[in-house]
């Protein structure tokens, strides 16, 4: 019987099997791309998708009849397919690798992988004890897979929620800094991270719901629907993640710019001196933008402005925040929008396209141009032209 029944191809097992092989294929493609292009983010995503594929195995093989056959059941018992303590850290370091292409693991980062290592050791101890030392099922006397124990599933869920929080924290910190330091923040916004974290969040929300609705996780029951949803989301992550890596490979290097935290000035000033300093720098910045038209540089950064004024980034950033009441990205794009409006009033749109005018004034994408223009005027460029009959 063991030799005949290898895998029962039914509706449930077949669907999960397809999802499993998709995970293997995309993890291979991403790993290969990561090795060829030396991109750590690809390697981390490949690992995440591979772990997702392994996560499906107990239920995929269970629905395929493996738990009903002694030799196959033992294989499922002793093989730790669901690496719940590893999925969270891998997710976290993938996000960090996207935000910093030069990211390298430090010695103190090893602590993130200690729980996963501990579970592997625990699984090895169980295997050696039951198969070689005791020669009987002691740990598995209850006949239930340890991967599906409630305590492990709950601890794994907490771990993944924690690393989701840490990833979002790092991403929002990055976004805040990018808005303060570059004029092309939309171009390096890594919108894929938002989509990725949303998909992962949906997986965890579904997991919580199933904990509430069906806490006996070791029993198969209605949990197929959770694994079906997981398979769909994993496929989405695989396809869009792989597509994202291809697109980023074609983008200019500045789009992978590393955003660094601003350093505080060492010398402190009293209130009156600070006000005078802000007024001085406001005039300098205004001259630089309105006379020298520095905004026409599509790759303009806070560092570029600071270097032209022979000062540091922190002073320029604080001046723009306080005197103009906006971040650097919005400030520069507002200046660009103002310049576009001046050209429209001169009728330049009759001899040039709107996008051409936008690019001439420093915008580097249609999306950023439309967003910035509407934020400044409350109208899209075409609506503005129609309203003012330009």
N, C-alpha and C positions, 0 to 999 in steps of 0.2 A: 504493500500500500504506500509506503514511504517513497518508493521509486516512481510510482505511477502519479500520485498527486503532488506535483511540484508547485503548481500555482493555479488557483481556480480563477479563471478569467470571467468574472461577473461584472455587473454594472459598476459597483463600488470600487472593486480592486483595480479594474481596468482604467478608470478615470484617474485614480491616484497614481497608477503606474505611468501613465502618460505625463503627468505633472512631475514625477520623479525623474524620468528621462530628460524632460525639458530642462530641469535644474542641472542635471549632469552636463548637458550640451552647453548651456550658457556659462556654467562655471568654468568649463574647459576653454571656451572662446575668450572669456575675460582673463583667465589666467595666462593664456598664450599672449594676448595683447599686452598684459601687464609685464610679461617677461621681455617681449620684443621691444616695447617702448619704455621699459623701465619705469612704469607707473605703479606706485604703491596702491593708489586708490582702486585700480583694476583688480589687484591681487586681493585686497580686502573684500571687495564686492563679490569676487569669485568664491571666496571662503564663505561669505554670508549665504549666498545662493546654494552652495554645496551643503551647508548645515541645514538649510531649509529643506533640501531634498532628503537628507537623512531623517529629519524630523517627521516626514511622512511615512517612513518605513514601517514602524510597528503597526500602524493601521492599514497601510497598503498591503503588507504581507499577512496581517491578521485577517483582513477581508478575503485574502487569497487562500486562506485555509491553513496557514502555517502553525497557528496556535493549537490546532487539533491533531498535529503529528508530533510525536515525542522528540525526534531528532531536530526538527525545525523549530519546535517550541523552545528547546534548550538554547538554540542559536539566538533566538529573539530575546530570551531571558538574559543571557550573558553579554550580548553585544549592546553597549550603551549608545543607541542611535540618537536619542534626543539629548543633545548637548545644550541644555537650557542655560547653563552658566557661561557658555561660550558665545551664544548668539548675541547677547547684549554688548559685551566688550568689542566684538568684531564689528557690530553696527556702529558703535561709538568711534572706533578708530578709522572706519571707512569715511565717516563724516569729517573727521579731523584731517584725513589724508586729502580729501577734496579741497578743504580750505587752505591747506598747506602742502603743496606738492613735494616739498623737501622733508616732510615729516619722517622722523626715524624714532623707533621705540627706544626709550631710555630705560635705565636699570630699574627705576622705581615704577615703571609702567607694568612690570611683571606682576605686580600685586593684583591687577585686574583679572589675571588668568589663574590665580591661585584656587578659587572655588572650583573651576572647571577641572583643574589638575587633581584636586581633592576627590572629585566625583569619579574621575577615571581610576584613581587608586582604589577607591571604595569598590568600584565595579570589578577591578582585578582581584581584590581580596575575596569578594563573593565568589567569583569564578574558581579561584584556586581552592578555596575552602570546600565548596560544594562538589567539585569534580575530582579533586585529587586528595585532599586531606581527609574529609569526612566521607567522601564517596557516596553521599546521599544529599537530597535536597534539604538543607537546614535553613539557609536564608530564603530559599524559594519554597518552603513548606506550604505556604498559602496558595501556591500556584499562580501568583500574579506577577506581572512584569514590573521590576523595580523602577523602570523609566516612567511608569504611569502612576506611581505612588502619589497620593495627595500632597504630602509634605514637599516632595521634590518639584511637583508641578507648581505649587504655590510659591516656593522659594525661587523657582526659575522665572515666574511671572514678575515677582518683585524685582529681581535682578534686571530683567528687560525694561521694566518701567523706569528704574533708576537710570539706566544708560540712555533711554529715550530722553529723559529730562536733561541729563548732562549734554547730550548732543544738541538739543534745542537751545540750551543755555549758551553753548559755544557759537552756534550759528547766529543767534540774535546779537551776541557781542560782536561778531564779525561784521554783521550788517550795519550795526551802529557805527563802528569804526570806518567802514567803507564809505558811508554817507558823509563822514567828517573829513575824509582824506582824498577822495578821488572824484572826478567829475563824470565818471562813467560807471557809477555804482550799479546801475541796472544791468550793465554788461557782465559784471562779475558777481551777480546776486546769487548764483547757483540755485536757480529756481527748482532744479531737480532735487535738491536736498529737501525742499518743502514737500514735493510730491512723494519722495521716498519716506520721509518721516510720517506723512499722512497715511500712507499705505501701511507702514509698520504700526502706527497708532490704531488703525482699524483692526489689525490682527489682534492686538492686545485687548482692545475693547471687546471684541468678539470672545476672546479668551475669558475675560472677566464675566461676561454674560453667561457663558457656558458653565463657569464655576458656580454661578448662582442658580442657574436652571438645572444643572446636572452635575452636582459636586462629586459623584462617584466616577472619577475620571478613568479609573482602571477598567470600567465596564464599557464596552463598545457602544451599545445602545444607539442614541441619536447623534452621537458625536461625528458621524460621517459628514454632516452638514457643516460643522466647523472646519473639518479638514478639506472639504470641497471649497469653502470660502478661502481658506489658507492657500490652497493650490492656485486659485484664480489670482489672488494678490501676489503670490510668489512669481507667477508667470508675468504679471504686469511689471513687477520690479525687475525681472530678468530682461525683458524686452526693452523697456524704457531705459534701464540702467546701461545696457549694452549700447543702445542708440546714443545715449548721452556721452559715453566714452569716445565714440567715433566722432561726434560733433566737436567735442573739446579738443580732439587731436588736430582738427583743422583750424582752430581759432588762433589768433596772434598771441604771443607769449604774455603780453601785458594783461590779458584777461585772467591769467593765473597768478596775478600779482599778490604777493603776501602782504597783508595789512598788519601793521605793527602798532601796538599800543603807544599812545602819546606819552612823552616824558614831561613831568612837571618842571617848571622853572625853579632853579635853586634860589634865586634872589627874590625875596618878597618885597612888595610895595605897599604903602598905605593907600587908603581909598582915593585920595585926591590925585596922587601920582598915577594910580591905575586908570582913573578916568581920563587924564591927560594923555596917557599912553594909548588908550583905546581910540581917542579922537585922532591922534597922530597916525596910527596905523590904518584907521578907517579912510583917511585922506589918501594915504599911500596905496591902499588896495583899490580905491575908487579910480585913481589915476591909472593904475596898471590895467584895469579892466575897461575903462571907458575911453582912454586915450591910446594905450598900446594894444588894446583888444586881445589880451592874452587868452580870452575865452575861446578863440578860434582854434586853439590847439585841442584836438579831440581827445588826447591822452593826458590832459592837464591834471596834475595832482596838487595836493596841499604842499608837498615838498617843493614843487616847481615854483609856486608863489613865494614860499618862504625864502628860497634861494635867490630869487630876483630881488627881494627886499632885504637880503642879508640878515635874516633873523631865523628863529626856529618855528617849527610847525605849530607848536602849542600856542604861541602868541597870535598867529594868523587865525587859527581855529577859534580861539576865545573871542577875538575881535569880531569875526563874522557871526558867531553865535549871539554875541551881546549887542553889537551895533546894527546888524542887519536882521537879527532875530530869525535866523535859519541856519541849516547845516551847510557845509561847503558844497555838497553835490547840488542842492536846490539853488544855492546862490549862483553858482556858475551857470546852471541851466536856465535860470531866470534871465541872466545877462544875455545868454544866447537867444532866448525867446524874444527879448526886447530888440535885439539886433535884427531878427527875422521880421518883426513887426515894422521896423523902420524901412526895411527893403520892400515889404509889401505896400507900404504907403507911397513908395516911390514907383510902384508899378512893376517891380522886377519879376513878378509872377507871370507877366505876359511874355517874357523872353526866357524864362527859366522855370523848371518844375519846382514845386514846393519842397520836395525832398532835396533837390539840388541846392536850394537856398538854405535849407537846414544844415546840410553837410558843409556848406561854405562858412557857416557860423559856428562850427565845432561839434554839432550833433553827429553821432556816428551810427545811429539806427533810427528807423522810422518809428518804432515803438517808443523809444525814449523821447523823441521829438514831440510826438502827439501827446504823451503823458505830461511832459514839462510845459508845453504850450497851453494845454487845457488847465493845468494847475495854476498857471499865471494869469490866464485871461478868462477862465471858466467856459471857454469855447474851443472846439476843435479848430484847426487851421482853416478848413473849408467853411465852417460856420462863421468864423471871424471875418473872412473875406465877404461872405454874403451879407452879414449884418452891417458892415461898414462900407459895403459896395465898393470894394477895392479892386 
